[in-house]
């Protein structure tokens, strides 16, 4: 990994700094989702997250909107839907049945799906050992989903599937962004992408009991505050930084931030009283080994 970073024109220090910042921001996102779910349902949490990101980036988006071509809008909508909106809904839904720390660990599947989509649809080269990494990583995700509340192995917790689908979407859009939108400033990509999916987010909110929740739930305002932080920093700022990373490096190196996201997520989970067992460490280790093997020969 270090050798790959050193070969980049922007230098080792830049990449390491960006990876560290993204690790802290995104590693904290899972506990913020958990706090948002205190008052709101998963769809409301995901939609409000998008609205917050949209509000923060709207001035910049409007200022540059005439620069976007019809062809670019097509890809920006794909990024907005499959890298922003749908993952926001899926992660919120997952945390109704998974601890935030475990959700953060499962998020580490992103580089593996980035590789799979790259090989299948974007002519990315590969080595056989990378497929061993996929098997190991998938085994780790299954193992992790089977660890029960008492620390032993039991039935699969199918809420993990929501996270796996979200990371599949991340892997797809990372390759699309690198291929079709690398010439657009990263912060503008994020702003335009949230603009394209805003009708869906607002449309969902107005069909729910959002107004009643805000008027009657004792934790509504605090949950809304957590979600705004999640959208403004965990989505708007973090996606802008992530998109910049993809532009100046590769999709796989940028998505390697998921090596360290689980550490931050688990720490927040423990602080919030979540259980973390030895078998969780085994599952996390398998996923990280799998990601390492996938990235090693990139």
C-alpha positions, 0 to 999 in steps of 0.5 A, a space after each residue: 500500500 505504501 509503495 503504491 502511495 509513494 508512486 502518486 504525484 500528490 505524495 504520500 503525506 497528502 494521501 495519508 492525511 486524506 485517509 485519516 480525515 475520512 476514517 474519522 469522519 466516516 467511522 463516526 457516521 455509524 454512531 450518528 445514524 444510531 442517534 438519528 434512529 432514536 426519533 426517526 425511521 430509517 427512511 427519514 434518517 437517510 432522506 434527512 441526511 441527503 437534505 442536509 448535504 444538499 443544503 450545505 452544497 446548494 450555493 456552490 452547485 447553483 453557481 456552477 450548474 451551467 457547466 454540466 453537460 447532459 451526458 454528465 447529468 446522467 452519471 451524476 444521477 447514478 452517483 447521487 442515487 447509488 453512492 448517496 441516497 440508497 446507501 444512506 437508506 440501507 445503512 440506516 435500515 441495517 442499524 435497526 438490527 445491527 450495532 453501529 460498530 459491526 455495521 462499520 466493520 461490514 462497510 470494509 467490504 467496499 474495496 472488494 466490490 470496487 474490484 469485482 465491478 472493475 473486473 466485470 465492467 471496467 476492464 480492470 486487470 486482476 490476479 488469481 490471489 485477489 479472488 482468494 481475497 474475495 472469498 476470505 472477505 466474504 467469509 469474514 462478513 458471513 462470520 461477523 453476521 453470525 456472532 450473537 448478542 452473547 458472543 457466540 455463533 448463531 444464525 445469520 443476522 440478515 440485516 448485514 445484507 443491507 450493508 453488503 448491498 450498500 458496499 456493492 453500490 459504493 464499488 460500482 459508483 467508485 469505478 463510474 466516477 473514476 471513468 466518467 467524472 474524474 474531470 469535474 471538481 470533487 466537491 461539485 460532483 457531490 453537490 450535483 449528485 445530491 441535487 439530482 436525488 433531492 426530489 426523491 428524498 423530499 418526496 419520501 419525507 412528505 409522505 411520512 409522519 416527519 412533522 408529527 415526530 418533530 412536534 411530539 418526540 422528545 428526542 426529535 431535535 437532538 436526533 435531527 442535529 445528529 443527522 445534520 452533522 451526518 449529512 453536512 460532514 459525513 456526506 457532503 464534506 466526506 464525499 467531496 474528499 473521497 471523490 477527490 481521492 479517487 480523482 488523484 489516485 485510484 478507486 481502490 486506493 481511495 476506497 481503502 479508507 475502509 481499513 481504518 473506518 472499522 476501528 473508529 466505528 468500534 471505538 464509538 460503539 464501545 463508548 456507547 455501550 455496545 458489546 464487542 467480542 473476540 469472535 467479532 475480531 475474527 470476522 473483522 480480521 478476515 475482512 481486512 485480510 480479504 481487502 488486503 489481498 484484493 488491493 495487494 496486486 492492484 
